[in-house]
Amino acid sequence: MNIRIANGRVIDPAHRIDRVQDVFIADGKIVALDTAPDGFQPTRTLEATGLVVAPGLIDLAARLREPGFEYRATLESEMEAAMAGGVTSVAIPPDTDPALDEPGLVEMLCYRAKKLNRAHIYPIGALTIGLKGERLSEMAELFEAGCFAFSQANVPILDNVVLMRAMQYAATFDFRVWLQPIAPFLARGGYAHDGEIASRLGLPGIPVAAETIALFTTLQLAKATSARLHITRISSAESLALIEQSRAEGMDVTCDISINHLHLCDQDIGYFNTNCHLVPPLRSREDRDALSKGLIEGRINALCSDHTPVDDDCKLIPFSESDPGATGLELLLPLTLKWAEENELPLVAALSRVTSDAARLAGITKAGHLAPGARADLCIFDPAARFTVSRDSLKSQGKNTPFLGFELPGLVHYTIVEGELMFER
């Protein structure tokens, strides 16, 4: 399909482009900007006056719940959610059931996603067999099957010798290691940030030290092994300070945060709102503001949804018994725009955190930008349109989000994947 996108405000953070021009698509790729190439005949013209034309969003953490948790969500439902949210590339953590520790599982998942012909998926392989932290997975085979990085999701490795061996293995092949720092014994039995709110609600707390102690160990092991380290979904100002200290010592370490921790703090738990039961927990207002500042300044490298659909039954119970997680695929763009509005950021800077910067972290060279020759993955949205988040407005099978009832900016009109129009409002 040959597509002409006419009169849109084209924003390409990778090339610092922000101007009104046309985009021309043919054979699944962007073939030209502004002026049509010789002989180009569009089969479809999308009028984009007043709309933003941007690279398709890249979500660095989205659980699509297959295999193993189809009662919570399916690939079909979550792919539709991705399309509605303008997300064209999705990194999948390995905590499926079974975990992504076998090449056959990874190949099956990639095949299923390809048959659905929606968003591109990028599996993250399990660092250890079954995520049990005991035996290393065959990372080389998993890489060949399609994994681009290796992680434990939010399941910590208790034995530091195993973690060091895993980093050595990864460093040998120059594989990326993505870790979420959790000291399990300090976090054990906790459900909320260890502070005034948890005390008032009578909820066992999880101290910031549960993150920073594990992070310090992880950074030291990465330094010793020369592993390529990415820290996922940090939640505290102290963690960011540790990462910056390591960078000052010469380490090449990156990090991201979730949209939940960018906008919310422990006060948003209110009176036991289980949609705010997350891992890591929502921290203090000071932590939230420090992380937002870090993202603005580029000290935090990217933003993700941490999309985790949970069935209603597991949220309609007491806070301490509820399952952690929140849906977020469809809210990644609106919440990025809300963050930009609140901090008076130009769109080109805000969108970089979910397009070009995210692509760089995941090693995706074909997407995340709009240069001629790039894969034609695009999100076309109205930045001025506002909508109210409701259960009915979400295409995801998971309706669990702290942002229910919020009015947010940004309505996706079209999502294009490899030159094919996959979503149209």
N, C-alpha and C positions, 0 to 999 in steps of 0.2 A: 504494500500500500504506500502510495506517495501522499504525504500530508504536508500541507502548508499551514503554519500557524501564523495568523496575520495580526499585526498591530499590537502584539503583546509587549509588556515590559519585561524584557529578557534579563534575568539576573543569574550570572554564572560566577559564583564566588571564587572558583579556581583561577579565573582569568580577570577578576575584578571588573566584570562587565555589569553595567546597570543602565540600560537604555532601551527605548522602544524600537523594535525591529522585527522582521519576520524570521521564522525558522523553517527550514525545508528538510524534510525527512524522506529517505528512499532506501529500500533494501535493508530496513532495520537500523539504519545509521543516520546521524545528522550529516547532511551533505553540504549545507551552506547556511550562513546567517546573513540577514539583510537583503541580499540580492540572489534571486533564483539562479541556479546553474543552467547552462545552455541545455535546451531541450526538456527542461523539467515541466511535467504536466501533472498537477495534483489530482488525485482521485477523491480527496476530501480536504476541504478548507475549514479550519477552525478559527472563528473570529474571536480574538482574544483582547479586544479593546477594554481597557480597565482591569485586565487580569495580569497576574505575574506568571511568567513562563520560567520555570526553574528546573534544575536537574531533579530526577526522582530522588526521594529521600532514601537514605541508607540507615537502617536501624541496627545498631550493634548488639542488641540483646532483645530477642523476642521469642518466647516459647510458643510454638505452634501446636504443642500437646500431642503430636504423633512422633513415634509410636508410644502406646501405652496408656495415654490419658484422654482417649477419644470421648469419654463421657463429659469432659470439661470443654473440649473444643476439638475441631477437626482441621485438617489442612485446608479443606474447602472453605470453611467458615472464616478462618483466619487469613487466608489469601484474599478473600473478598474484603475483609476489614483493611488489609494492607492497601488494596486498590482504592478503597474509599478514602484512605488517608494520604494518598500520594506516595506511599512507600513502595519502591520498586526493587529494593535489595534488602534482604533480611539475614542477619547472623543468628544462628540457632545454638543456644547453649546445649551441652551434652547430657543434661539431666532428664532424659526421656526414660522410658521403661520398656525394654532394657536400655541402659546408657549407650551412648554412641561410642562404643569401644571395639566394634567389629567392622571391618570394611564392608561386609555385606549389608549391615544396617544402614550405613552411610549411603551406599549405592542405592538401596531401596528408597530411602528418603528423597534423594536427589531425583530418582526416576519418577516417583509419585508427584513431586513438585513440578517437574518438567511436563508431565502429562496434563497437569492442571493449567499450564500455560499462563501463569500469573507472575507474581514476583519471583525474582531470582533468589535462591537460598544459598547460604554459605554456612555449612555445618562447622561447628567447633567440636573437635574430637575430645574424648575423655582422656585425661592425663594418666589415669590409672584404671585398671580393669574394674568395671562396675562402680567406679568412683569411690572405691573402698579404701583407697590410700595405701594399698599393700603391694600390688604388683603393677609395674609399668605397662601401659598399653603399647601396641606396636605402632608407634607414631608414624613411621615411614610408610607403612601400609595404609594407614588411615589418611595420610596426606595424599597418596596416590588415588584413594577412593573419593577425594573431594574436600577433605578438611583443610582449612586454611590456618588454623591455630589450635591450641590445646589448653584445656581448662578443667577445673573441678566444679564448675558452676558455683554454688554456694555451699559445697561440701568440703570442708577443710581436710588437709592431710595431716594426721596427728604426728607421724614420724618424720622428723626433719631430714633424716638420712634418705628416705624415699623421695622427699621433695627435692633434695639436692641432686639425686641421681636422675630424676625426671628432667630437671633443668639442664644437666650435663648432656643427656640424650638429645633434648631439644636444641641445645646450642651446637651440637655436632652437625646437625642438619640445617641450622639456621631457622628452625621453626619458631613461631611466636608462642609465648606462654602467657595466657590471660588468667589472672587470679583475682579472686575476691577475698580480701583478708578478713579472716574470722578466727579468733582464738576460742575454740569450742567450749573450753571449761569456764571461761569468763562469761560467755554468752549463754551457757546452759541454763534453761529454766526461765530465761528472760523474754519479754514480749514487747517492750517499749524502751525508749531512751531513758537511761538512768538519770532522772532529774525530778523536778518539782511535779510535773504532770503525772508521771508514773507513780510517784508517792501519793498524790491526791487520789488517784484512781485505784490505788492498791494493786498495781501491776508490778510484778518483778521486773527490775530494770536490766538493761544491757549497757554497760559503761562504754565510753569511747575507747577505753583501753583495750576492749575486746577486738577493736579494729586496729589500733595503732601498734599493739604488741605483735600481732600477726604480721602487720605490714613491715615493721622493722626487720623481723626475721626474713621475710620474703625478699626484701631489698638487699639484705646482706648476702643471701644465698645467690641471688641473681648477679650481684657484683663478683662473687667468688667464681661463678661458673660462666660469666659473660653471656647469660641467657638474654634473649630479647623479651623484655617484660612489659606487659600492659596490665595496669591495675583497674579492675572494673568496679564501677558503681561505688566510689568512695562516698562517705556520708559526713565527714567531719573536717573542720578546719585544721586540726592537728595532723590528720592524714595527709592533707595537701602540703603542709609544712615539711613533713618527712620526705615526701616525694621531691619537693624543691631542694631540700638539703642534698638528696642523692644526686640530683641533676647538677648541683653546684660542685659536686665531687667528681663529675665527669660521666655519670651513668646516663644512658639513653633509655629513660623510662617514661611511659605515657599513661594517661588515666582518663576515665570518663565518669559522668554522673548520670543519674536517671532524671527524667522530667519530674518525678514525684519529689525528689530531694531538692530540685531546683526551685520549686514553688511552695512546698509545704514544710512544716516543722511539727514538733511533738504536740503543740497546742491544737493542731487540727484534728487530733484524735477526739477532741470534744468529750462527749459522754459515750465512750466505748464504740466509736465508729470503726467497725471491723474492716472497712475498705482502706483504712489507714494502717492496718497490720501488714507491715512490709519487712523484707530482709534486704539490706540492713534496716534498722528502725529509723523512723523520722527523728532527726536530732533537734537540737535547740535552734531558736531563731537566729542566734549568732552564727551557728554553723551554716545554716541555710544561706545567710547573707554573704558569708565568706566564700562559700562555694560558687554562688552566683557571680561574685566579683572575680573569682579565679577563672570562671568560664569566659567572662567578658574580656579579660586580659590575656586569654590564651594559655594560661598556666594549666587549666584543665582542657584537654584536647578535643573532647567531643561530648555529645549529648545523645542519650538513648532512651527508649521507652520503658525498658525492663518489662515488656508485655508478659503478663502471667495470668491467663484466664483461670478463674476459679468458679466452680459451680455454686449456685445460690445456697445450697444446703450447708456448705462449708463456711459461709459468711453470716448466715442467720443464726448464729450461736454465740455464746459469750466470747469476748475478745481473746482471752487466753486459750480458748479451745478452737478458735477459727484458724483457717489456713492462710498463710501470708500470701500476698500478691495482689496485683492490680492490672487491669487491662489498659493498654496504652497505644497500640498501633495507630488507631484513628486520631489520637490526641497529640501525637508527636509534633505535627506541624502547628496546630492551633496553640499549643502551649509554648512552642518556640517563638511564635509571633507575639504571644502575650508577654513573654519575657523581654522581647525586643521593645515592645511598647513601653513597658514599665521602666526600662533602663535607657530609653531613647537611643536605641542602637539602630544603625542603618540595616536594612534588610540583607544586604550583601554580607555583612558581618555575622548576623544571626544565622542565616541559612547555611553558612559555611560549616557550622558545627554539626549539621545533620546531612551534609552533602560531601563537599570536597575533603573536609577534615576527617570525616568518618571513613570515606573511601581510602584515604591515605593510611589510616590505622589498620584497615582490613586488607590492605594490599590490592584493592580493586582499581585497576587502571582503565577499564573500559567504561566506567560509569562515574557519576559524581561531578561531571563537567559537561559543557555543551560545545566543545570545540568540534569543528568538522572532522568526521571520521570516528567520533565517539559513538558508543551504543546509544540508540535513541530511547533512553529512559527519561521521561519528563513528567513533571507535576505542574499542572496549570490551575491556579487558584485565585480567588478573589480575596485580597488581604483586608478589604474593608467590610466584607459581609460578616455578620455575627450570628451565632447559633447557640442554643442552650443544650448542653449535654444531658441526654436522657437515655434510659434503657432502650427506648424505641429507636433512637437515632444511631445506636451502635450496631454495626453489622457483626462484630465479634460475638461468638457464642458466650463469652464471658462479659457480664455486665457490671463487674466489680471495679469501680473506680472512685477515688476520693473526689473526683471533679463532677459528679452527678449534680445537676442543678446550676453549674457554673455557666455563665455566658462567655464564650470564647470567640476570638477573631479567626478568620481564615476558613473559607469553604472551597473544597476541591471541586473543580468543574470537570477536569479531564485528567486521566492518568494514562500515559503511553508507556508500553514496555516493548522494547526492541521494535519500535515502529508500528506497533499495533495498538489501537485504541481499546483499552481494557476497562475503562470506567468513564462514564459520561453522566453528569447530573441532569 
